[in-house]
Amino acid sequence: MSSRTPARTPGGTPEGPPPGHVPIEELIEPAVLAELRRGDRGPSPRELRAALPRGWALDDDNRHAHRDARLLFREGWILVLGLVIFGGFGAFFVVDAMPKGWGGVVQLGLLLGLVLVAGGIVGPLVTRALMRRR
């Protein structure tokens, strides 16, 4: 199994981890994990965190990991900044190209309505596809 795609975990049972938490054995390559466990002591939390793939955080029990929600805050600013800058330029060019008067207002309203309808159709499809992939 790839270290990037963990298997589904049981949820809410005493034997299994809580939903969204994955045993570290499914995330860390077996050879690396065996190397970490070699010796008289087990691996330290620091060594386990270093061995986890990017975007995963170690739980307090040092046996499970979960997706790191801070990743979005660490790198999401690039996406937001790009959307604001290029969206502003796009809005300027769209509004500048629109005819003046009520005809332009109606065209702009129809364009915004079309974008909202398209987003309302595509958004749930993308969300379902991403949730199915987990």
C-alpha positions in Angstrom: 0.0 0.0 0.0 1.2 3.5 -0.8 2.3 5.7 2.1 0.0 8.4 0.8 -3.3 6.5 0.7 -4.2 4.9 4.0 -6.9 2.3 4.2 -10.3 3.1 5.7 -10.3 2.9 9.5 -13.2 1.7 11.6 -14.8 4.5 13.5 -16.1 4.7 17.1 -15.2 1.2 18.2 -13.0 0.6 21.2 -10.7 -1.6 19.1 -10.2 1.0 16.3 -9.1 4.6 16.1 -11.7 7.4 16.0 -12.9 8.5 12.6 -10.2 10.4 10.6 -7.4 8.8 12.6 -5.1 6.3 10.9 -2.6 3.9 12.5 1.0 5.0 11.8 1.8 1.6 10.3 -0.4 2.5 7.3 1.4 5.8 6.7 5.1 5.0 7.4 6.9 2.6 5.1 7.5 -0.7 6.9 11.3 -0.6 6.5 11.5 2.9 8.0 9.2 1.9 10.9 11.4 -1.2 11.6 14.5 1.0 11.6 12.9 3.4 14.1 11.8 0.5 16.3 15.3 -1.1 16.3 17.1 -1.0 19.7 16.0 -1.2 23.3 13.7 1.8 23.2 10.8 2.6 20.9 10.8 5.6 18.5 10.4 9.0 20.0 7.5 11.2 19.1 9.9 13.5 17.3 11.2 10.6 15.1 7.7 9.5 14.3 6.6 13.0 13.3 9.6 13.3 11.0 8.7 10.0 9.4 5.1 10.8 8.7 4.1 12.0 5.2 3.6 15.7 4.7 0.1 16.9 5.9 -0.2 14.3 8.7 0.1 15.0 12.5 0.9 12.5 15.2 -1.8 11.9 17.9 -1.1 12.0 21.6 -1.1 8.2 21.8 1.9 8.0 19.4 0.2 5.2 17.5 -2.3 7.1 15.3 -2.1 10.1 13.0 -4.7 12.5 11.6 -4.8 15.1 8.8 -3.1 18.3 9.9 -5.7 21.1 9.5 -3.0 23.7 9.9 -1.7 22.9 6.5 -4.4 25.0 4.9 -3.5 28.0 7.0 0.2 27.5 6.3 -0.1 27.4 2.5 -3.7 28.6 1.8 -2.7 32.2 1.7 -1.2 31.7 -1.7 -4.5 30.5 -3.1 -6.4 33.4 -1.5 -4.0 36.0 -2.7 -4.1 34.6 -6.3 -7.9 34.6 -6.3 -8.1 38.2 -5.1 -5.5 39.5 -7.5 -6.6 37.7 -10.6 -10.3 37.9 -9.7 -9.9 41.7 -9.4 -8.2 42.0 -12.8 -10.9 39.7 -14.3 -13.7 41.7 -12.8 -12.2 44.9 -14.1 -11.9 43.6 -17.6 -15.4 42.1 -17.6 -17.0 45.3 -16.2 -15.0 47.4 -18.7 -16.2 45.3 -21.6 -19.9 45.5 -20.6 -22.1 47.9 -22.4 -23.1 51.0 -20.3 -26.6 51.5 -19.0 -29.4 49.1 -18.1 -28.3 46.7 -20.8 -24.9 46.2 -19.1 -26.6 45.8 -15.7 -28.8 43.0 -17.1 -25.9 41.3 -18.9 -23.8 41.4 -15.7 -26.8 40.0 -13.7 -27.2 37.2 -16.2 -23.5 36.4 -16.1 -23.4 36.3 -12.3 -26.5 34.1 -12.3 -24.9 31.7 -14.7 -21.8 31.5 -12.6 -23.9 30.8 -9.4 -25.9 28.1 -11.2 -22.7 26.5 -12.5 -21.1 26.6 -9.1 -24.2 25.2 -7.5 -24.0 22.2 -9.9 -20.3 21.6 -9.9 -19.6 22.4 -6.3 -21.5 19.4 -4.8 -20.1 17.1 -7.5 -16.5 18.0 -6.6 -17.2 17.8 -2.9 -18.7 14.3 -3.2 -15.7 13.2 -5.3 -13.2 14.5 -2.8 -15.1 12.9 0.2 -15.3 9.6 -1.7 -11.5 9.6 -2.2 -10.7 9.7 1.5 
